[in-house]
Amino acid sequence: MKFRPDQRFSRWFIIISALIITGLILWNVSIFFDHLKKSERERMEIWASSLKALNEIPLHGDFSANTDLIGLISQKNTSIPIIVTDGKGTILNSLNIPDEILQDSTKVRNLMQEMATENEPVPIQVYDDEVQMAYYKDSTIITQLVYFPFALIIVMILFAAVIYFVYTSSKASEQNLLWAGMAKETAHQIGTPLSSLVGWTEILKTENIDPEYIEEINKDIDRLKTITGRFSKIGSVPVLEPYDIIEETQAAFDYLAKRSSKLVQFKIDVPQGDLMVMLNRELYGWTIENLVKNGIDAMKGKGTIKLVIKREPRNVLIQVSDTGKGIPKKNYKKVFQPGYTTKKRGWGLGLSLAKRIIDKYHNGNIKVLKSDPGKGTTFQVALKLIKNDI
């Protein structure tokens, strides 16, 4: 899947639009919440004013109409908890407060402190110049709405996480397609001079040249053919066939041993018999070579490379050890990330390719088994044995 410039613009337009819409929703919810709190405050002041008006009526006056008014106002308040006290703090009246709280003085006192912290008490002027205080809490609706912006923020964060995942996945897909295209083009470009070399080799055979030279040239030509095959397989699902893991591992290991510096000692320890595994021999050989070359680089071209093959009931373990500088434990997983390298020169793709080949194409596992700073590192590849071979 390739993204054109207009597709990238559309993707960013959708992301930015979604973030703007979410921000507008949060802003409107905040305004609505403020208006609701203001409305409740006004309702409390109306309720307090009605009590004040009732208290100012002379004792011999007609209370019926005003009693009906205050009763109607009180009946309409079914959601706001209220406690009315006199000047000394004695409770005179309450609304929407559970009986279990009213019967416990400690709970009532704590509730009144909570009310005073949440909302400023409303003063009620009575006819004998005494000032009563009405304590109140936010209604159930406002209490529930308090958590709504947080829920919306969480949704926005999750939405942003999904967008980031889609973006990084699409970006990784683009990079994979780019690398696959470059690899296939490299294989194609190598093919032309390789065909020419084969022709020149046939001509050299007719000349008076040492046959050993021709044989070595043919080995390198075969090597180039193998490399071309490896690059051509990147980006496509490789075909796996049953091969003896011992034979394939020795072939890759011996090839590098013959062409490496004499300062590097190569040791190999393998069991007797055959160990059949489903492999793509070109890609598996590439993995072994990457592990060996990585070890040689870690030793700066001088030291010992040891390869050990171990058989388990269901798996075969291939361990490649070096006597290099070692890897800090915190970097055990990081060394397999594309682009990670401690060398001044290099792309940091060798171990990344090895992991992709083993984990994705062969359903195996590759990891840093152990590493001691200044002593060396051991990488381990685990592959499943063919069941019939157990």
C-alpha positions in Angstrom: 0.0 0.0 0.0 1.6 3.3 -1.1 0.5 6.7 0.1 0.5 9.6 -2.4 1.0 13.2 -1.1 -2.7 13.9 -1.3 -3.4 10.8 0.8 -1.0 12.0 3.4 -2.7 15.5 3.4 -6.1 13.8 3.9 -4.7 11.7 6.7 -3.3 14.7 8.6 -6.5 16.7 7.9 -8.6 14.0 9.5 -6.3 13.8 12.5 -6.2 17.6 13.1 -10.0 17.9 12.5 -10.7 15.2 15.1 -8.4 16.8 17.7 -10.1 20.2 17.1 -13.6 18.7 17.4 -12.6 17.0 20.6 -11.2 20.2 22.0 -14.4 22.1 21.1 -16.5 19.4 22.9 -14.4 19.8 26.0 -14.6 23.6 25.9 -18.4 23.4 25.5 -18.8 20.9 28.3 -16.8 23.2 30.6 -19.0 26.2 29.7 -22.1 24.1 30.3 -20.8 22.9 33.6 -20.2 26.5 34.7 -23.6 27.6 33.7 -25.2 24.7 35.6 -23.3 25.6 38.8 -24.4 29.2 38.4 -28.0 28.1 37.9 -27.9 26.0 41.1 -26.4 29.0 43.0 -29.3 31.2 41.8 -31.8 28.5 42.8 -30.3 28.5 46.3 -30.5 32.2 46.5 -34.2 32.1 45.5 -34.9 29.5 48.1 -33.1 31.6 50.8 -35.0 34.7 49.7 -38.3 32.9 50.0 -37.4 31.9 53.6 -36.5 35.5 54.3 -39.8 36.7 53.0 -41.6 34.2 55.0 -39.8 35.2 58.2 -40.6 38.8 57.7 -44.4 38.3 57.8 -46.0 39.7 61.1 -47.1 37.0 63.5 -50.8 38.0 63.1 -50.6 37.9 59.3 -51.9 35.3 56.9 -49.3 32.6 56.3 -51.3 30.4 53.9 -50.2 31.9 50.6 -46.6 32.2 51.7 -46.5 28.7 53.2 -47.8 27.4 49.9 -45.0 29.3 48.1 -42.2 28.1 50.3 -43.6 24.6 50.2 -43.7 24.7 46.5 -40.1 25.9 46.2 -39.0 23.2 48.7 -40.8 20.5 46.8 -39.2 21.5 43.6 -35.8 20.9 45.1 -35.3 17.2 45.0 -31.6 17.0 44.0 -29.7 19.7 46.0 -28.7 18.6 49.6 -29.3 21.6 52.0 -28.6 22.2 55.7 -29.9 25.4 57.4 -28.3 26.5 60.7 -28.8 29.4 63.0 -26.1 31.8 64.0 -24.7 29.4 66.5 -24.5 26.5 64.0 -27.5 24.6 65.3 -29.3 22.8 62.6 -32.8 24.2 61.9 -33.8 22.5 58.7 -32.5 20.2 56.1 -33.4 18.9 52.6 -32.3 15.8 50.7 -30.0 14.6 53.5 -30.1 10.9 54.4 -31.4 10.1 58.0 -28.3 8.1 58.8 -26.2 11.2 58.4 -28.6 13.5 60.3 -28.6 11.1 63.3 -24.8 11.2 63.5 -23.4 14.5 64.7 -19.9 13.7 63.4 -21.1 12.9 59.9 -23.3 16.0 59.9 -20.3 18.2 60.9 -18.1 16.6 58.2 -20.8 17.1 55.6 -21.2 20.8 56.5 -17.5 21.3 56.2 -17.5 19.6 52.8 -20.5 21.8 51.8 -18.7 25.0 52.9 -15.6 24.0 50.9 -17.5 23.1 47.8 -19.9 26.1 47.8 -20.0 29.3 49.7 -23.0 29.2 52.2 -26.0 31.4 51.4 -27.0 33.8 54.2 -30.7 34.1 55.2 -31.8 37.3 57.0 -34.7 36.6 59.4 -37.1 39.1 61.0 -35.3 39.4 64.3 -32.1 40.4 62.6 -30.6 36.9 63.1 -28.7 35.6 60.1 -29.1 31.9 59.3 -26.8 30.1 56.9 -27.8 27.6 54.2 -25.1 25.1 53.4 -25.5 23.1 50.1 -23.7 20.6 47.9 -23.8 20.3 44.1 -26.7 18.3 42.8 -26.3 14.7 41.6 -26.3 15.9 38.0 -23.4 18.3 38.5 -21.5 15.6 40.6 -21.8 13.2 37.7 -20.9 15.8 35.1 -17.6 16.5 37.0 -16.3 13.2 35.8 -17.5 13.7 32.2 -14.6 15.9 31.0 -12.1 13.3 32.5 -13.9 10.5 30.6 -13.8 12.6 27.5 -10.1 13.3 27.9 -9.5 9.6 28.3 -11.4 9.0 25.1 -9.3 11.7 23.4 -6.1 10.1 24.6 -7.2 6.6 23.4 -8.3 8.2 20.1 -4.8 9.9 19.8 -3.2 6.5 20.6 -5.2 4.8 17.9 -4.2 7.6 15.4 -0.5 7.3 16.4 -0.7 3.5 16.0 -2.3 3.8 12.5 0.3 6.5 11.6 3.3 4.5 12.7 2.0 1.3 11.2 1.4 3.0 7.9 4.8 4.6 8.1 6.5 1.3 8.9 4.6 -0.3 6.0 5.9 2.4 3.7 9.5 1.8 5.0 9.1 -1.9 4.5 7.9 -1.4 0.9 10.8 0.9 0.3 13.4 -1.5 1.7 11.9 -4.4 -0.2 11.9 -2.4 -3.4 15.5 -1.4 -2.9 16.5 -5.0 -2.1 14.8 -6.4 -5.3 16.4 -3.6 -7.4 19.8 -4.4 -5.9 19.3 -8.1 -6.8 18.3 -7.1 -10.3 21.4 -4.8 -10.7 23.8 -7.5 -9.4 22.3 -10.0 -11.9 23.7 -8.2 -15.0 27.4 -8.1 -14.1 27.0 -11.6 -12.6 25.9 -13.0 -15.9 28.9 -11.3 -17.5 31.3 -12.9 -14.9 29.9 -16.3 -15.7 30.7 -15.7 -19.4 34.2 -14.5 -18.6 34.8 -17.6 -16.5 34.0 -19.8 -19.4 36.5 -17.9 -21.5 39.2 -18.2 -18.8 38.8 -22.0 -18.8 40.0 -22.0 -22.4 43.2 -20.2 -21.4 46.3 -21.6 -19.7 45.2 -20.6 -16.2 45.5 -22.6 -13.0 42.2 -24.5 -12.5 42.2 -23.7 -8.8 41.9 -20.0 -9.6 38.9 -20.8 -11.8 37.4 -22.9 -9.0 37.7 -20.1 -6.5 36.2 -17.6 -8.9 33.3 -20.0 -9.4 32.8 -20.2 -5.7 32.6 -16.4 -5.5 30.1 -16.4 -8.4 28.0 -18.9 -6.6 28.2 -16.7 -3.6 27.0 -13.7 -5.6 24.1 -15.8 -6.8 23.2 -16.7 -3.2 23.3 -13.0 -2.2 21.2 -12.1 -5.2 18.7 -14.8 -4.2 18.5 -13.4 -0.6 17.8 -9.8 -1.7 15.2 -11.0 -4.2 13.3 -12.8 -1.3 13.0 -9.7 0.9 9.4 -8.5 1.0 7.9 -11.8 -0.1 7.0 -15.0 1.8 9.9 -17.4 1.4 9.4 -21.1 0.7 10.5 -23.4 3.5 11.8 -26.9 2.8 13.2 -29.7 5.0 17.0 -29.3 5.4 19.6 -30.7 7.8 20.3 -27.7 10.1 23.8 -29.0 10.9 24.8 -29.1 7.3 23.4 -25.7 6.4 24.9 -24.1 9.5 28.4 -25.6 8.8 28.3 -24.4 5.2 27.6 -20.8 6.2 30.1 -21.0 9.1 32.9 -22.5 7.0 32.5 -20.0 4.2 33.2 -17.1 6.6 36.0 -19.0 8.4 37.9 -19.4 5.1 37.6 -15.8 4.2 38.2 -14.1 7.5 41.3 -12.8 9.1 43.8 -15.3 10.6 43.5 -13.4 13.9 39.9 -14.8 14.3 39.7 -18.4 15.5 36.6 -20.3 14.4 35.4 -23.2 16.6 32.3 -25.4 16.0 30.6 -28.0 18.2 27.7 -30.0 16.6 26.0 -33.3 17.5 26.2 -36.4 15.4 23.4 -37.3 13.0 20.9 -35.2 11.1 18.6 -32.6 12.6 15.8 -31.8 10.0 14.2 -28.3 10.1 11.9 -26.4 7.8 14.3 -23.8 6.3 14.8 -21.3 3.6 18.5 -22.1 3.2 19.5 -18.8 1.6 17.9 -16.7 4.4 19.0 -19.0 7.2 22.6 -18.9 5.9 22.3 -15.1 5.9 21.3 -15.2 9.6 24.3 -17.2 10.6 26.6 -14.9 8.6 25.1 -11.8 10.2 25.6 -13.3 13.7 29.2 -14.3 12.9 30.1 -10.9 11.3 28.5 -9.1 14.3 30.8 -11.1 16.6 33.9 -10.3 14.5 33.0 -6.6 14.6 32.5 -6.8 18.4 36.0 -8.3 18.8 37.4 -5.7 16.4 38.8 -8.5 14.1 40.6 -10.4 16.8 39.3 -13.2 19.0 37.3 -16.4 19.0 34.0 -17.2 17.3 32.4 -20.4 18.6 29.2 -22.0 17.2 27.4 -24.7 19.2 24.3 -26.7 18.1 22.2 -28.3 20.8 19.3 -30.6 20.4 16.2 -30.5 22.6 13.1 -32.7 22.5 11.2 -30.3 20.2 13.7 -27.6 19.2 17.3 -27.2 18.0 19.4 -24.4 19.5 22.1 -22.6 17.5 24.4 -20.6 19.7 27.0 -18.2 18.3 29.5 -16.8 20.9 32.3 -14.2 20.5 34.9 -12.8 22.9 34.1 -9.2 22.2 33.2 -6.2 24.3 29.8 -7.5 25.4 26.3 -5.9 25.4 24.7 -4.1 28.4 21.7 -6.0 29.6 19.4 -3.0 29.0 20.3 -3.2 25.3 19.5 -7.0 24.8 16.4 -6.2 22.9 17.5 -2.9 21.4 20.3 -4.5 19.4 17.6 -6.1 17.1 16.0 -2.7 16.3 16.6 -1.4 12.8 19.3 1.3 12.7 20.8 0.4 16.1 24.6 0.2 15.9 27.6 1.0 18.0 29.9 1.1 15.0 31.0 4.4 13.3 30.2 2.8 10.0 27.2 0.6 9.3 23.4 0.7 8.9 22.5 -1.4 11.9 20.5 -3.8 9.9 22.3 -7.1 10.3 20.7 -8.3 13.6 17.4 -6.7 12.6 17.3 -8.8 9.4 18.4 -11.9 11.4 15.4 -11.4 13.8 13.0 -10.9 10.9 14.2 -14.0 9.2 14.0 -16.2 12.3 10.9 -14.8 14.0 8.7 -14.0 11.1 9.7 -16.3 8.3 10.8 -19.4 10.3 8.5 -19.0 13.4 11.5 -19.4 15.6 13.2 -17.2 18.2 16.5 -15.3 18.4 17.8 -13.5 21.4 20.9 -12.5 23.4 21.4 -15.5 25.6 24.1 -14.0 27.8 26.7 -11.3 27.7 29.5 -10.3 30.0 31.1 -6.8 29.5 34.6 -7.2 28.3 34.3 -11.0 27.9 31.8 -11.6 25.1 28.3 -12.3 24.0 26.3 -15.4 23.0 23.3 -15.2 20.6 20.9 -18.1 20.5 18.6 -19.1 17.6 15.8 -21.6 18.4 14.0 -23.5 15.6 11.4 -26.3 15.7 12.5 -29.7 14.7 10.4 -31.6 12.2 8.2 -34.0 14.2 9.1 -37.1 12.3 12.7 -36.5 13.3 12.0 -36.8 17.1 
